[in-house]
Amino acid sequence: MEYRLDHHRTGQHAISAVLVRDAPVRSLGGQVPAPARWKAPDGPHTGIAQVRAGAKAGTRTTVWINARGALARKLITGADAALQEALAGLAAAGVVAAVAVGACGVHRELNRRRMEQWSREWEQLDTPRGRNAGS
């Protein structure tokens, strides 16, 4: 319901469009840009729509238009927004974890160096007979 209200409020709606030329065949994501034409209340329009790779000229596709009849991005659904929020949260958690692991590594290395320095200093204080210099 909220999804439909958002589209109504923004004046966006789906409309059928026809491909003017064949869409490119190769695509990594399955969708490619291709020229399309559609009829809006104020007359015919053309633009670049995202369509299935390899779609032929004359194929019908759905595009989203605004109140002026120009192409518009489809508003995301509540489920899409929730997914994007979850992925952003996971990414943030990953960054925090990476920083924590890096900080632990730096801390461990600094401690190792400090212990080596301390060990060298104790060796310098020891006398040749095995007694401490201060005894």
Disulfide bonds with the S-S distance in Angstrom:
none
